[in-house]
Amino acid sequence: MVLRQEAVRFSKSLSASSAYISSLFYACNKLTTITIGANVKKIPAYAFWQCNKVTKITIPENVTSIGDEAFGMCSSLKEVVFNAKNCTSAGGPDYPSFNNCNNLTTIKIGENVKGIPSYVFCGCTKITSIT
């Protein structure tokens, strides 16, 4: 993992067994760029909750699990590229992974994606494009 003031890059999965990992970048308001590497399989709960300057997230194809509100309340998030081929978990009805990302308008789904878990974009009321 490389961390700079405005960007973070993950190349390996993080264990969500610790509360510190679970909320690692919780409300990190200077973070503008998140790069999730191809080897990442799990994104912990609340990992990027309320990172208000992030505008785009790409979920790589090997991700199988996205924790509760991992990207919840990211108020500047406008686009999600969802490439996770076999993601079976993305929060639930009470804590969806992208809960209340109120400016999310665009979702791009990769051609190899077999399904998207229920409720993942619950509370995202401005979605206008899903391709």
N, C-alpha and C positions, 0 to 999 in steps of 0.2 A: 504494500500500500504506500502510495506517495501522497503526502498532504501538503498543500500550499494554502495560502490564505483564502483563495477563491476557487480552488478546484480540489477534487479528490478522485483518485483512481484505485479501484479494487482489481486485483488480478487473481485472488484466491478467496474462497468462501470464509466468512467469519462465523464463529460459533456463537449462537444466540444463547448460550448457557449462562451468560453473565449479563446482569442488568446494564453494565457499562457498555458492552458491545451492542446490546439491544437498542439503546438510545444514543449511539455513538455521535451522531451529528445533529441531534435533536435541537431544533430552533437555531441552527447555525446560519445567521442572516447574511454573512459575507459569501457564503458558498454559492457560486453561479454555475459551475460545471461539475457533473458527476459522470465518470466513465466507469462502467462496470465491465470487467474483463470476461472473456469467453469461458474461462474456467469456473466462474462463480456459479454455485448451485442454489444457494439460499441467501436471501436478503432479510436480515433480522427485523423484527417488529420495531417500529418507531425510528428506524435507522436514520431517516432523513425527514422526519416529521417537522413541519413548519419551517422548511428551508425556503424562505420566501422569495429568493432571487433566482432560483433554478427555473429555466423555461422549457427544457426538453430533457426527457429521460429515454434511454434505450435499454430495454430489458433483453439481454442476450439469450441465445437459444438454449443454453444448458441450465438455465434457472428452472428449478422445480418447485420452489416455494418462496412466496413473498409474505413477510410477516404482517401482523396487524398494523394498519396505518403507517406502513413503512415510508410512504410518500404523502401521507395525509396532511391536509392544510397547507400544501405548497401553493400559495396564492398566485404566483406568477407562472406556474406550469401551464403551458399551452399545448404541448405535443408529447404523446407517448408513442414510441415505436416498440411494439410488443412482439419479440421474436422467440419467446420461450416456447419450444416445441411441446414440452410435456409438463407444463406448470399445473400442478393439481391443487395448490393451496395459495390463496391470496387474501388472507384475512377472512372475515365472515360478515354476516349481516349487520352486526353491531360495530365492527371495526375494519371496514374494507381497506385494502392497501392504498388506494388513492382517494380516500374519503375527503369530501369537501374541497377538492381542487377546483375552486369556483371559476377559474379562467381556462380550464382545459377544454379545447375546442376540437382537437384532432387526435385520432387514434389510428395508427397504421399497424396492421396485423401482418406479420411475416407469412410468406406462402407455405412454410412448413409447419405452422402452428396447427395442432390438432384440436385444441379447445382452449377456452379461457374460463377460469374459475368464476363461479357465481359471485355477484356483489362486488367484484374488483373495482368497478368505477361508480359505485353507489354514491350519490351525493354530488356528482359532477354534472351540474345542470346546464352547462353551456356547450356540450358536445354537439358539433354540427357536421363532422366528417368522420366516417369510419371506413377505411379502405384496407 
